[in-house]
Amino acid sequence: MEKKIRARLEEIRGMLQADGGDLEVVEITGTNVKLKLRGACGGCPHASITIKQGIEKDLRDTIDEKITVERVE
């Protein structure tokens, strides 16, 4: 499952990079994913929405509905 999650996150990175942001995978343990947002996304007031309603929703829809994504600093 980790390979699938990492592959999908690479696709999502491209979208974030197009807006001047980026993400860094800190840890993947089972269905728990910890990410750091970088660049424009790191300081964005909508970062929690990006994590939960963007990245987490995408991973749940495309890979496994049990995936949770947590933002770490």
LOKOL-557013 format. One record per atom (N, C-alpha, C): residue number from 1; x, y, z; residue in three letters; atom name. Coordinates in steps of 0.05 Angstrom, whole numbers, plus 5000, padded with zeros to 4 digits. Example, Ala and Ser with C-alpha at 12.3 -4.5 7.8 and 13.67 -1.06 7.14 Angstrom:
REM residues 2
roke resi=1, u=5264, v=4886, w=5156, resn=Ala, name=N
roke resi=1, u=5246, v=4910, w=5156, resn=Ala, name=CA
roke resi=1, u=5264, v=4934, w=5156, resn=Ala, name=C
roke resi=2, u=5257, v=4955, w=5142, resn=Ser, name=N
roke resi=2, u=5273, v=4979, w=5143, resn=Ser, name=CA
roke resi=2, u=5258, v=5001, w=5157, resn=Ser, name=C
REM end
This chain:
REM residues 73
roke resi=1, u=5016, v=4976, w=5000, resn=Met, name=N
roke resi=1, u=5000, v=5000, w=5000, resn=Met, name=CA
roke resi=1, u=5017, v=5025, w=5000, resn=Met, name=C
roke resi=2, u=5040, v=5024, w=5014, resn=Glu, name=N
roke resi=2, u=5058, v=5048, w=5015, resn=Glu, name=CA
roke resi=2, u=5066, v=5056, w=4987, resn=Glu, name=C
roke resi=3, u=5072, v=5037, w=4969, resn=Lys, name=N
roke resi=3, u=5081, v=5044, w=4942, resn=Lys, name=CA
roke resi=3, u=5058, v=5059, w=4928, resn=Lys, name=C
roke resi=4, u=5034, v=5050, w=4931, resn=Lys, name=N
roke resi=4, u=5011, v=5063, w=4918, resn=Lys, name=CA
roke resi=4, u=5007, v=5091, w=4929, resn=Lys, name=C
roke resi=5, u=5010, v=5094, w=4955, resn=Ile, name=N
roke resi=5, u=5007, v=5121, w=4967, resn=Ile, name=CA
roke resi=5, u=5028, v=5140, w=4957, resn=Ile, name=C
roke resi=6, u=5053, v=5130, w=4957, resn=Arg, name=N
roke resi=6, u=5075, v=5147, w=4948, resn=Arg, name=CA
roke resi=6, u=5072, v=5155, w=4919, resn=Arg, name=C
roke resi=7, u=5063, v=5136, w=4902, resn=Ala, name=N
roke resi=7, u=5059, v=5142, w=4874, resn=Ala, name=CA
roke resi=7, u=5038, v=5164, w=4870, resn=Ala, name=C
roke resi=8, u=5016, v=5161, w=4885, resn=Arg, name=N
roke resi=8, u=4995, v=5181, w=4882, resn=Arg, name=CA
roke resi=8, u=5004, v=5208, w=4893, resn=Arg, name=C
roke resi=9, u=5019, v=5208, w=4915, resn=Leu, name=N
roke resi=9, u=5029, v=5233, w=4926, resn=Leu, name=CA
roke resi=9, u=5047, v=5247, w=4906, resn=Leu, name=C
roke resi=10, u=5062, v=5232, w=4890, resn=Glu, name=N
roke resi=10, u=5079, v=5244, w=4870, resn=Glu, name=CA
roke resi=10, u=5062, v=5259, w=4849, resn=Glu, name=C
roke resi=11, u=5039, v=5247, w=4842, resn=Glu, name=N
roke resi=11, u=5021, v=5260, w=4823, resn=Glu, name=CA
roke resi=11, u=5010, v=5286, w=4835, resn=Glu, name=C
roke resi=12, u=5002, v=5284, w=4860, resn=Ile, name=N
roke resi=12, u=4991, v=5308, w=4874, resn=Ile, name=CA
roke resi=12, u=5012, v=5330, w=4877, resn=Ile, name=C
roke resi=13, u=5037, v=5322, w=4881, resn=Arg, name=N
roke resi=13, u=5059, v=5341, w=4884, resn=Arg, name=CA
roke resi=13, u=5060, v=5360, w=4859, resn=Arg, name=C
roke resi=14, u=5056, v=5348, w=4836, resn=Gly, name=N
roke resi=14, u=5057, v=5364, w=4811, resn=Gly, name=CA
roke resi=14, u=5036, v=5386, w=4812, resn=Gly, name=C
roke resi=15, u=5013, v=5380, w=4823, resn=Met, name=N
roke resi=15, u=4991, v=5401, w=4825, resn=Met, name=CA
roke resi=15, u=4999, v=5423, w=4845, resn=Met, name=C
roke resi=16, u=5011, v=5414, w=4867, resn=Leu, name=N
roke resi=16, u=5019, v=5434, w=4887, resn=Leu, name=CA
roke resi=16, u=5042, v=5451, w=4877, resn=Leu, name=C
roke resi=17, u=5061, v=5439, w=4862, resn=Gln, name=N
roke resi=17, u=5083, v=5453, w=4852, resn=Gln, name=CA
roke resi=17, u=5075, v=5474, w=4831, resn=Gln, name=C
roke resi=18, u=5053, v=5468, w=4817, resn=Ala, name=N
roke resi=18, u=5043, v=5487, w=4797, resn=Ala, name=CA
roke resi=18, u=5033, v=5513, w=4811, resn=Ala, name=C
roke resi=19, u=5026, v=5511, w=4837, resn=Asp, name=N
roke resi=19, u=5017, v=5534, w=4852, resn=Asp, name=CA
roke resi=19, u=5039, v=5545, w=4870, resn=Asp, name=C
roke resi=20, u=5064, v=5536, w=4866, resn=Gly, name=N
roke resi=20, u=5086, v=5546, w=4882, resn=Gly, name=CA
roke resi=20, u=5090, v=5532, w=4909, resn=Gly, name=C
roke resi=21, u=5076, v=5509, w=4913, resn=Gly, name=N
roke resi=21, u=5079, v=5494, w=4937, resn=Gly, name=CA
roke resi=21, u=5092, v=5467, w=4932, resn=Gly, name=C
roke resi=22, u=5093, v=5451, w=4953, resn=Asp, name=N
roke resi=22, u=5104, v=5425, w=4951, resn=Asp, name=CA
roke resi=22, u=5096, v=5409, w=4976, resn=Asp, name=C
roke resi=23, u=5102, v=5383, w=4976, resn=Leu, name=N
roke resi=23, u=5097, v=5367, w=5000, resn=Leu, name=CA
roke resi=23, u=5121, v=5349, w=5004, resn=Leu, name=C
roke resi=24, u=5125, v=5341, w=5029, resn=Glu, name=N
roke resi=24, u=5146, v=5323, w=5036, resn=Glu, name=CA
roke resi=24, u=5133, v=5300, w=5052, resn=Glu, name=C
roke resi=25, u=5138, v=5276, w=5045, resn=Val, name=N
roke resi=25, u=5128, v=5253, w=5060, resn=Val, name=CA
roke resi=25, u=5147, v=5249, w=5084, resn=Val, name=C
roke resi=26, u=5135, v=5251, w=5108, resn=Val, name=N
roke resi=26, u=5151, v=5247, w=5132, resn=Val, name=CA
roke resi=26, u=5150, v=5218, w=5140, resn=Val, name=C
roke resi=27, u=5126, v=5206, w=5139, resn=Glu, name=N
roke resi=27, u=5124, v=5178, w=5147, resn=Glu, name=CA
roke resi=27, u=5098, v=5166, w=5137, resn=Glu, name=C
roke resi=28, u=5099, v=5141, w=5129, resn=Ile, name=N
roke resi=28, u=5075, v=5126, w=5122, resn=Ile, name=CA
roke resi=28, u=5075, v=5101, w=5138, resn=Ile, name=C
roke resi=29, u=5055, v=5097, w=5155, resn=Thr, name=N
roke resi=29, u=5052, v=5074, w=5172, resn=Thr, name=CA
roke resi=29, u=5025, v=5062, w=5167, resn=Thr, name=C
roke resi=30, u=5024, v=5040, w=5152, resn=Gly, name=N
roke resi=30, u=4998, v=5029, w=5145, resn=Gly, name=CA
roke resi=30, u=4981, v=5049, w=5128, resn=Gly, name=C
roke resi=31, u=4959, v=5057, w=5140, resn=Thr, name=N
roke resi=31, u=4941, v=5076, w=5126, resn=Thr, name=CA
roke resi=31, u=4944, v=5104, w=5138, resn=Thr, name=C
roke resi=32, u=4964, v=5109, w=5155, resn=Asn, name=N
roke resi=32, u=4969, v=5135, w=5166, resn=Asn, name=CA
roke resi=32, u=4992, v=5148, w=5152, resn=Asn, name=C
roke resi=33, u=4987, v=5172, w=5142, resn=Val, name=N
roke resi=33, u=5007, v=5187, w=5126, resn=Val, name=CA
roke resi=33, u=5013, v=5214, w=5140, resn=Val, name=C
roke resi=34, u=5038, v=5220, w=5144, resn=Lys, name=N
roke resi=34, u=5046, v=5245, w=5155, resn=Lys, name=CA
roke resi=34, u=5061, v=5261, w=5134, resn=Lys, name=C
roke resi=35, u=5053, v=5286, w=5130, resn=Leu, name=N
roke resi=35, u=5064, v=5303, w=5109, resn=Leu, name=CA
roke resi=35, u=5072, v=5330, w=5120, resn=Leu, name=C
roke resi=36, u=5092, v=5342, w=5107, resn=Lys, name=N
roke resi=36, u=5099, v=5370, w=5111, resn=Lys, name=CA
roke resi=36, u=5092, v=5384, w=5086, resn=Lys, name=C
roke resi=37, u=5079, v=5407, w=5088, resn=Leu, name=N
roke resi=37, u=5073, v=5424, w=5065, resn=Leu, name=CA
roke resi=37, u=5096, v=5444, w=5063, resn=Leu, name=C
roke resi=38, u=5105, v=5450, w=5039, resn=Arg, name=N
roke resi=38, u=5128, v=5468, w=5035, resn=Arg, name=CA
roke resi=38, u=5120, v=5490, w=5016, resn=Arg, name=C
roke resi=39, u=5137, v=5509, w=5014, resn=Gly, name=N
roke resi=39, u=5133, v=5531, w=4995, resn=Gly, name=CA
roke resi=39, u=5108, v=5547, w=5001, resn=Gly, name=C
roke resi=40, u=5094, v=5555, w=4981, resn=Ala, name=N
roke resi=40, u=5069, v=5570, w=4984, resn=Ala, name=CA
roke resi=40, u=5049, v=5555, w=5001, resn=Ala, name=C
roke resi=41, u=5049, v=5529, w=4999, resn=Cys, name=N
roke resi=41, u=5029, v=5513, w=5014, resn=Cys, name=CA
roke resi=41, u=5035, v=5513, w=5044, resn=Cys, name=C
roke resi=42, u=5061, v=5515, w=5051, resn=Gly, name=N
roke resi=42, u=5069, v=5514, w=5079, resn=Gly, name=CA
roke resi=42, u=5058, v=5536, w=5096, resn=Gly, name=C
roke resi=43, u=5055, v=5560, w=5085, resn=Gly, name=N
roke resi=43, u=5045, v=5583, w=5100, resn=Gly, name=CA
roke resi=43, u=5017, v=5591, w=5092, resn=Gly, name=C
roke resi=44, u=5004, v=5575, w=5076, resn=Cys, name=N
roke resi=44, u=4977, v=5581, w=5067, resn=Cys, name=CA
roke resi=44, u=4957, v=5578, w=5089, resn=Cys, name=C
roke resi=45, u=4938, v=5597, w=5092, resn=Pro, name=N
roke resi=45, u=4918, v=5594, w=5113, resn=Pro, name=CA
roke resi=45, u=4898, v=5571, w=5107, resn=Pro, name=C
roke resi=46, u=4898, v=5561, w=5083, resn=His, name=N
roke resi=46, u=4881, v=5539, w=5075, resn=His, name=CA
roke resi=46, u=4894, v=5512, w=5075, resn=His, name=C
roke resi=47, u=4918, v=5510, w=5088, resn=Ala, name=N
roke resi=47, u=4934, v=5485, w=5088, resn=Ala, name=CA
roke resi=47, u=4918, v=5462, w=5099, resn=Ala, name=C
roke resi=48, u=4903, v=5466, w=5121, resn=Ser, name=N
roke resi=48, u=4888, v=5444, w=5133, resn=Ser, name=CA
roke resi=48, u=4867, v=5434, w=5114, resn=Ser, name=C
roke resi=49, u=4855, v=5452, w=5098, resn=Ile, name=N
roke resi=49, u=4835, v=5443, w=5078, resn=Ile, name=CA
roke resi=49, u=4849, v=5428, w=5056, resn=Ile, name=C
roke resi=50, u=4873, v=5437, w=5048, resn=Thr, name=N
roke resi=50, u=4888, v=5422, w=5027, resn=Thr, name=CA
roke resi=50, u=4894, v=5394, w=5037, resn=Thr, name=C
roke resi=51, u=4902, v=5391, w=5062, resn=Ile, name=N
roke resi=51, u=4908, v=5364, w=5073, resn=Ile, name=CA
roke resi=51, u=4884, v=5347, w=5074, resn=Ile, name=C
roke resi=52, u=4862, v=5356, w=5087, resn=Lys, name=N
roke resi=52, u=4839, v=5339, w=5092, resn=Lys, name=CA
roke resi=52, u=4820, v=5336, w=5068, resn=Lys, name=C
roke resi=53, u=4812, v=5358, w=5057, resn=Gln, name=N
roke resi=53, u=4793, v=5357, w=5035, resn=Gln, name=CA
roke resi=53, u=4806, v=5354, w=5008, resn=Gln, name=C
roke resi=54, u=4832, v=5356, w=5006, resn=Gly, name=N
roke resi=54, u=4846, v=5353, w=4981, resn=Gly, name=CA
roke resi=54, u=4861, v=5326, w=4981, resn=Gly, name=C
roke resi=55, u=4883, v=5326, w=4995, resn=Ile, name=N
roke resi=55, u=4901, v=5303, w=4994, resn=Ile, name=CA
roke resi=55, u=4889, v=5278, w=5006, resn=Ile, name=C
roke resi=56, u=4878, v=5280, w=5031, resn=Glu, name=N
roke resi=56, u=4867, v=5257, w=5044, resn=Glu, name=CA
roke resi=56, u=4843, v=5246, w=5028, resn=Glu, name=C
roke resi=57, u=4825, v=5264, w=5019, resn=Lys, name=N
roke resi=57, u=4802, v=5255, w=5003, resn=Lys, name=CA
roke resi=57, u=4811, v=5240, w=4978, resn=Lys, name=C
roke resi=58, u=4831, v=5251, w=4964, resn=Asp, name=N
roke resi=58, u=4841, v=5239, w=4940, resn=Asp, name=CA
roke resi=58, u=4852, v=5211, w=4946, resn=Asp, name=C
roke resi=59, u=4868, v=5208, w=4966, resn=Leu, name=N
roke resi=59, u=4880, v=5182, w=4973, resn=Leu, name=CA
roke resi=59, u=4858, v=5162, w=4981, resn=Leu, name=C
roke resi=60, u=4838, v=5172, w=4995, resn=Arg, name=N
roke resi=60, u=4816, v=5154, w=5003, resn=Arg, name=CA
roke resi=60, u=4800, v=5145, w=4979, resn=Arg, name=C
roke resi=61, u=4795, v=5164, w=4960, resn=Asp, name=N
roke resi=61, u=4779, v=5157, w=4936, resn=Asp, name=CA
roke resi=61, u=4794, v=5139, w=4917, resn=Asp, name=C
roke resi=62, u=4821, v=5142, w=4916, resn=Thr, name=N
roke resi=62, u=4836, v=5127, w=4896, resn=Thr, name=CA
roke resi=62, u=4850, v=5101, w=4906, resn=Thr, name=C
roke resi=63, u=4855, v=5100, w=4933, resn=Ile, name=N
roke resi=63, u=4870, v=5078, w=4944, resn=Ile, name=CA
roke resi=63, u=4855, v=5062, w=4965, resn=Ile, name=C
roke resi=64, u=4848, v=5076, w=4988, resn=Asp, name=N
roke resi=64, u=4836, v=5062, w=5010, resn=Asp, name=CA
roke resi=64, u=4821, v=5082, w=5027, resn=Asp, name=C
roke resi=65, u=4796, v=5076, w=5033, resn=Glu, name=N
roke resi=65, u=4779, v=5095, w=5048, resn=Glu, name=CA
roke resi=65, u=4788, v=5099, w=5077, resn=Glu, name=C
roke resi=66, u=4806, v=5082, w=5087, resn=Lys, name=N
roke resi=66, u=4816, v=5084, w=5115, resn=Lys, name=CA
roke resi=66, u=4840, v=5102, w=5118, resn=Lys, name=C
roke resi=67, u=4851, v=5113, w=5096, resn=Ile, name=N
roke resi=67, u=4875, v=5129, w=5098, resn=Ile, name=CA
roke resi=67, u=4869, v=5155, w=5113, resn=Ile, name=C
roke resi=68, u=4887, v=5162, w=5131, resn=Thr, name=N
roke resi=68, u=4886, v=5188, w=5144, resn=Thr, name=CA
roke resi=68, u=4912, v=5203, w=5139, resn=Thr, name=C
roke resi=69, u=4909, v=5229, w=5134, resn=Val, name=N
roke resi=69, u=4933, v=5245, w=5129, resn=Val, name=CA
roke resi=69, u=4935, v=5266, w=5151, resn=Val, name=C
roke resi=70, u=4959, v=5269, w=5162, resn=Glu, name=N
roke resi=70, u=4964, v=5288, w=5183, resn=Glu, name=CA
roke resi=70, u=4986, v=5307, w=5174, resn=Glu, name=C
roke resi=71, u=4983, v=5332, w=5180, resn=Arg, name=N
roke resi=71, u=5003, v=5352, w=5173, resn=Arg, name=CA
roke resi=71, u=5022, v=5354, w=5198, resn=Arg, name=C
roke resi=72, u=5047, v=5353, w=5193, resn=Val, name=N
roke resi=72, u=5067, v=5357, w=5213, resn=Val, name=CA
roke resi=72, u=5084, v=5381, w=5206, resn=Val, name=C
roke resi=73, u=5095, v=5394, w=5225, resn=Glu, name=N
roke resi=73, u=5112, v=5418, w=5220, resn=Glu, name=CA
roke resi=73, u=5141, v=5411, w=5218, resn=Glu, name=C
REM end
